[in-house]
Amino acid sequence: MSSTRLIPPILVLLCLGYAALINPAEQAWRGALALPVIFSVVFIVQVIGFLHAWWQQTERFYDLIGSLSFLLAVGIALYLNPTATFYNFLIAGLIVLWALRLGSFLFLRIADVGEDRRFRKIKQSFSRFLLIWTLQGVWVSLASSAALVAILTPMPAPVPGVAWLGVALWSLGFAVEVVADAQKSAFRKDPAKRGQFIHHGLWSVCRHPNYLGEIILWFGIFVVALPALQGWQFAALLSPIFVVLLLTRISGIPTLAKRGLSQWGDDPRYRAYLRQTRALVPGVPRPLTVDDV
């Protein structure tokens, strides 16, 4: 058996172990710990999605199923907390708003383009395609873990002050992500910009403002969840850290960096853009000129 085929079950077991570690005290479903049950459902959904995608050789519903998995996880968590207060619904609402917005945006984008180029070769291999779907389950489980702990934990009616700080962070990140996506969508639809790279608006401040917004909002969700965490549950800090690692080291920036170099690597303006514009942490923008090369 190849190492690629061994990775999915190992990842699932690690996620379930992590879920058991941070599961809120006495929160269970029919004798089973609540959070591992939720994670299990998330991975089952990915397997179902993978089987359909492999049969049809399509990635069309990949992002949509990922977003729906967040909604399902939040819904199960609320169902398992019969004494949920406004605090629990507040953090659930943040996940729901984000998932609905991003899921619909990505689904409509792939419906418009027709394919996701990342999957051209991957979907031809059973083991690699399964791994990608498993990684989506890992993303849903780990990214939402802090929020799920907070949703499952009975809390007093008043919302703790620190939670509102988290809401403010989430709002900032959400706004940055939405504006960045809107600017890039408008850029792509402009016939005069066909074949060019975007470097205006938020994209002049950093090269991946949509990812910056994503990271900020997940740190915001962790801050909202902080009042509900105790003991080993503080390991849920892995939630925003995993998002950072995913976007900066695994499937986000590295993938787009390679694609950008393959498309515009010989363009002196693009090389200047790379040199003077930070990848993620905003810098002070200045006019882009060929003289910078």
JOSUL-V225514 format. One record per backbone hydrogen bond with DSSP energy under -1.0 kcal/mol. CO is the residue of the C=O (numbers start at 1). NH is the residue of the N-H. If there is no record, write none. Layout:
BEGIN
CO|NH + CO|NH
END
This chain:
BEGIN
3|7 + 6|10 + 7|11 + 8|12 + 9|13 + 10|14 + 11|15 + 12|16 + 13|17 + 14|18 + 15|19 + 16|20 + 17|21 + 18|22 + 24|27 + 27|34 + 29|32 + 32|29 + 33|37 + 34|38 + 35|39 + 36|40 + 37|41 + 38|42 + 39|43 + 40|44 + 41|45 + 42|46 + 43|47 + 44|48 + 45|49 + 46|50 + 47|51 + 48|52 + 49|53 + 50|54 + 51|55 + 52|56 + 53|57 + 53|58 + 59|62 + 61|65 + 62|66 + 63|67 + 64|68 + 65|69 + 66|70 + 67|71 + 68|72 + 69|73 + 70|74 + 71|75 + 72|76 + 73|77 + 74|78 + 75|79 + 76|80 + 81|84 + 85|89 + 86|90 + 87|91 + 88|92 + 89|93 + 90|94 + 91|95 + 92|96 + 93|97 + 94|98 + 95|99 + 96|100 + 97|101 + 98|102 + 99|103 + 100|104 + 101|105 + 102|106 + 103|107 + 104|108 + 105|109 + 106|110 + 107|111 + 108|112 + 109|113 + 110|114 + 116|119 + 117|120 + 119|123 + 121|124 + 122|125 + 125|129 + 126|130 + 127|131 + 128|132 + 129|133 + 130|134 + 131|135 + 132|136 + 133|137 + 134|138 + 135|139 + 136|140 + 137|141 + 138|142 + 139|143 + 140|144 + 144|148 + 145|149 + 146|150 + 147|151 + 148|152 + 149|153 + 161|165 + 162|166 + 163|167 + 164|168 + 165|169 + 166|170 + 167|171 + 168|172 + 169|173 + 170|174 + 171|175 + 172|176 + 173|177 + 174|178 + 175|179 + 176|180 + 177|181 + 178|182 + 179|183 + 180|184 + 181|185 + 182|186 + 183|187 + 184|188 + 185|189 + 190|193 + 191|194 + 193|196 + 200|203 + 201|204 + 202|205 + 202|206 + 205|283 + 208|212 + 209|213 + 210|214 + 211|215 + 212|216 + 213|217 + 214|218 + 215|219 + 216|220 + 217|221 + 218|222 + 219|223 + 220|224 + 221|225 + 222|226 + 225|228 + 226|229 + 230|233 + 231|234 + 232|235 + 233|236 + 234|237 + 235|238 + 236|239 + 237|241 + 238|242 + 239|243 + 240|244 + 241|245 + 242|246 + 243|247 + 244|248 + 245|249 + 246|251 + 246|252 + 247|253 + 252|256 + 253|257 + 254|258 + 255|259 + 256|260 + 257|261 + 258|262 + 259|263 + 260|264 + 261|265 + 264|267 + 267|271 + 268|272 + 269|273 + 270|274 + 271|275 + 272|276 + 273|277 + 278|207 + 279|208 + 289|292 + 290|293
END
